[in-house]
């Protein structure tokens, strides 16, 4: 992965990585780096729209929202692992299968009994 002049990695899509975005939101970037991030924001991509929303929230509120989101996702993912889904077959399906098998067996014996040449 390529790095910028401050040693911060850039991803291949020319969008800033998470550390750089957080530094921008906290106002910790140099003038040149800040300008690069703002140029990326000006590209009108969905990510830049999200970043502008985060900037309006402020760094403290963004961190708080991020923690809540991580906690919620962890809870949702964790609860999904504990539940094992069993495949249930209702009684009607079983009765239909049994009746079909019985009809097939009856048809087989009827065909054998009345088949010419036997």
Secondary structure as the mmCIF struct_conf table of DSSP 4:
data_model
#
loop_
_struct_conf.conf_type_id
_struct_conf.id
_struct_conf.beg_label_comp_id
_struct_conf.beg_label_asym_id
_struct_conf.beg_label_seq_id
_struct_conf.end_label_comp_id
_struct_conf.end_label_asym_id
_struct_conf.end_label_seq_id
STRN STRN1 UNK A 3 UNK A 3
TURN_TY1_P TURN_TY1_P1 UNK A 5 UNK A 6
BEND BEND1 UNK A 7 UNK A 7
STRN STRN2 UNK A 9 UNK A 10
TURN_TY1_P TURN_TY1_P2 UNK A 12 UNK A 13
BEND BEND2 UNK A 14 UNK A 14
STRN STRN3 UNK A 16 UNK A 16
HELX_RH_AL_P HELX_RH_AL_P1 UNK A 18 UNK A 25
TURN_TY1_P TURN_TY1_P3 UNK A 26 UNK A 27
BEND BEND3 UNK A 29 UNK A 29
HELX_RH_AL_P HELX_RH_AL_P2 UNK A 31 UNK A 41
TURN_TY1_P TURN_TY1_P4 UNK A 42 UNK A 43
HELX_RH_AL_P HELX_RH_AL_P3 UNK A 46 UNK A 57
HELX_RH_AL_P HELX_RH_AL_P4 UNK A 59 UNK A 82
HELX_LH_PP_P HELX_LH_PP_P1 UNK A 85 UNK A 87
HELX_RH_AL_P HELX_RH_AL_P5 UNK A 91 UNK A 114
TURN_TY1_P TURN_TY1_P5 UNK A 116 UNK A 117
#
